[in-house]
Amino acid sequence: MLNKKLIVPTLFLSLTTSLSADAADFIEEVQIGGAYSSDQLFGARLGLRSIDASEQLLSPELLDWIGSPKLYFEGAVNVWRDSNNADDKLTALTLSPVFQWHLTGAERPLYLEAGIGVSALDSTTLGDRKLSIHFQFEDRLALSWQYSPNSKARLTLGYTHYSQADLSRPNDGLDFFNLTWSYPL
């Protein structure tokens, strides 16, 4: 029988390893990151970002009205631990649409990123945080910087909040500050 805590990482691994050549054409970058919470929680993230889908999914009028962002989709596996108890961990599989606005710079641009997605958790507690259900929303806000004019790699500093919008009680939620390195494929 498959260990309950291994379900989310196993699903992500089998999804990423089974991508066909056609599906791989839709992946633009891989992301590796770390997270820290003031609740003494820390974690790691491995993610994939799609190619820009803004023109395929949104009308030119809407894009102009909201400031001409690019629209990406990100899937990721997050693993978080309680720094006071290494055995207390939680794994989350996330999927989020992410809007990206170009703020400044041509050679080394700075971007604002925002999105609201969903996540599936393998546990409903982490540290003293009680989440009640395995489904959570993922809200994010970040600044992303393409630090080299010779590469499209980026560093992103962001804030992410996980909560289930009071679908069940208690709804303590989780808050993380993230540092992510994104590398184009």
C-alpha positions as CSV (number, residue, x, y, z in Angstrom):
1,M,0.0,0.0,0.0
2,L,1.3,3.5,-0.9
3,N,2.2,5.7,2.0
4,K,-0.3,8.6,2.2
5,K,2.5,11.1,2.5
6,L,4.0,9.9,-0.8
7,I,0.9,10.4,-2.9
8,V,1.4,14.1,-3.9
9,P,5.2,13.8,-4.8
10,T,4.5,10.5,-6.6
11,L,1.8,12.1,-8.7
12,F,4.0,15.1,-9.6
13,L,7.0,12.9,-10.4
14,S,4.9,10.7,-12.7
15,L,3.3,13.7,-14.4
16,T,6.6,15.4,-15.1
17,T,8.4,12.2,-16.3
18,S,5.5,11.2,-18.5
19,L,5.4,14.5,-20.5
20,S,5.4,13.8,-24.2
21,A,7.5,15.8,-26.6
22,D,4.4,17.8,-27.5
23,A,3.5,18.6,-23.9
24,A,7.2,19.6,-23.2
25,D,6.8,22.3,-25.8
26,F,4.4,24.1,-23.5
27,I,6.9,24.2,-20.6
28,E,9.0,27.4,-20.5
29,E,11.0,27.1,-17.4
30,V,11.9,25.1,-14.3
31,Q,11.8,26.7,-10.8
32,I,13.7,25.9,-7.6
33,G,13.0,27.8,-4.4
34,G,12.9,28.0,-0.7
35,A,10.3,29.3,1.7
36,Y,10.3,30.6,5.3
37,S,7.4,31.5,7.6
38,S,7.4,33.6,10.8
39,D,5.7,30.5,12.4
40,Q,9.2,28.8,12.2
41,L,8.3,26.8,9.1
42,F,10.6,26.4,6.2
43,G,10.4,24.6,2.9
44,A,11.5,23.9,-0.7
45,R,9.7,24.2,-4.0
46,L,10.2,22.6,-7.4
47,G,8.0,24.0,-10.2
48,L,7.3,24.2,-13.9
49,R,6.0,27.3,-15.7
50,S,4.1,27.2,-19.0
51,I,4.7,29.3,-22.1
52,D,2.8,32.7,-22.2
53,A,-0.9,31.9,-22.7
54,S,-2.2,35.5,-22.5
55,E,-3.0,36.0,-26.2
56,Q,-4.6,32.6,-26.5
57,L,-6.9,32.9,-23.5
58,L,-7.6,36.7,-23.1
59,S,-9.0,39.2,-25.5
60,P,-6.7,42.1,-26.6
61,E,-9.2,44.6,-25.0
62,L,-9.0,42.8,-21.7
63,L,-5.2,42.6,-21.8
64,D,-4.9,46.3,-22.5
65,W,-7.4,47.1,-19.7
66,I,-5.4,45.2,-17.1
67,G,-2.0,46.5,-18.2
68,S,-0.9,44.0,-20.8
69,P,0.4,41.3,-18.6
70,K,1.7,37.9,-19.7
71,L,-0.3,34.9,-18.3
72,Y,1.5,31.7,-17.3
73,F,0.4,28.5,-15.5
74,E,2.6,27.0,-12.8
75,G,2.6,23.6,-11.3
76,A,4.8,22.8,-8.3
77,V,5.5,20.5,-5.4
78,N,6.2,22.2,-2.1
79,V,7.5,20.4,1.0
80,W,7.4,22.4,4.3
81,R,8.7,21.4,7.7
82,D,8.4,22.7,11.2
83,S,11.9,23.9,12.3
84,N,11.1,22.8,15.8
85,N,10.2,19.3,14.8
86,A,11.8,17.8,11.7
87,D,9.3,15.0,11.6
88,D,6.4,17.4,11.2
89,K,6.2,18.1,7.5
90,L,3.6,18.8,4.8
91,T,3.7,18.3,1.0
92,A,1.5,20.3,-1.4
93,L,0.8,20.0,-5.1
94,T,-0.1,23.4,-6.5
95,L,-1.5,24.8,-9.8
96,S,-1.8,28.5,-10.3
97,P,-2.4,31.0,-13.1
98,V,0.2,33.8,-12.7
99,F,0.0,37.2,-14.3
100,Q,3.3,39.0,-14.9
101,W,3.6,42.7,-15.6
102,H,6.9,44.2,-16.9
103,L,7.7,47.1,-14.6
104,T,11.1,48.4,-15.7
105,G,14.3,47.8,-17.6
106,A,15.1,46.3,-20.9
107,E,18.4,44.5,-20.3
108,R,17.6,43.4,-16.8
109,P,13.8,43.7,-16.4
110,L,11.9,43.8,-13.1
111,Y,8.4,42.1,-13.1
112,L,5.4,42.1,-10.8
113,E,3.7,38.7,-10.5
114,A,0.4,37.9,-8.9
115,G,-2.0,34.9,-9.0
116,I,-4.6,32.8,-7.2
117,G,-4.5,29.1,-7.6
118,V,-5.3,25.8,-5.8
119,S,-3.3,23.3,-3.9
120,A,-3.8,19.8,-2.5
121,L,-2.1,19.0,0.8
122,D,-1.1,15.6,2.2
123,S,-1.8,16.7,5.8
124,T,-4.1,19.2,7.4
125,T,-1.7,20.4,10.1
126,L,1.8,21.8,10.2
127,G,3.4,23.0,13.5
128,D,0.6,24.7,15.4
129,R,-1.3,25.6,12.1
130,K,-4.6,23.8,11.6
131,L,-5.9,23.8,8.1
132,S,-8.9,21.5,8.4
133,I,-9.1,20.2,4.9
134,H,-6.6,19.0,2.2
135,F,-7.8,21.7,-0.3
136,Q,-6.3,25.2,-0.1
137,F,-6.2,28.3,-2.2
138,E,-2.7,29.7,-3.1
139,D,-2.5,33.5,-3.2
140,R,0.8,35.0,-4.3
141,L,2.5,38.3,-4.9
142,A,6.1,38.7,-6.0
143,L,8.8,40.8,-7.6
144,S,10.9,38.9,-10.2
145,W,14.2,40.1,-11.6
146,Q,16.0,39.0,-14.8
147,Y,19.5,39.6,-13.3
148,S,21.6,39.1,-16.4
149,P,21.2,40.5,-19.9
150,N,22.7,37.3,-21.3
151,S,20.1,34.9,-19.8
152,K,16.4,34.8,-19.1
153,A,17.0,33.3,-15.7
154,R,15.3,35.2,-12.9
155,L,15.3,35.6,-9.1
156,T,11.9,36.0,-7.5
157,L,11.1,37.3,-4.0
158,G,7.6,36.7,-3.1
159,Y,4.9,36.2,-0.5
160,T,2.4,33.3,-0.7
161,H,-0.6,32.6,1.5
162,Y,-2.5,29.3,1.7
163,S,-6.0,29.2,3.0
164,Q,-9.3,27.5,2.3
165,A,-11.5,30.6,2.5
166,D,-13.4,29.3,5.6
167,L,-14.9,26.3,3.8
168,S,-14.2,24.5,7.1
169,R,-13.0,25.5,10.6
170,P,-10.4,26.0,11.8
171,N,-8.8,27.9,8.9
172,D,-5.4,29.0,10.3
173,G,-3.7,29.2,6.9
174,L,0.0,29.3,6.1
175,D,2.1,32.3,5.1
176,F,5.5,32.1,3.4
177,F,8.2,34.4,2.1
178,N,9.8,32.8,-0.9
179,L,13.0,33.1,-2.9
180,T,12.9,31.3,-6.2
181,W,15.4,30.8,-9.1
182,S,13.8,30.3,-12.5
183,Y,15.7,28.8,-15.4
184,P,14.4,28.8,-19.0
185,L,14.3,25.5,-20.8
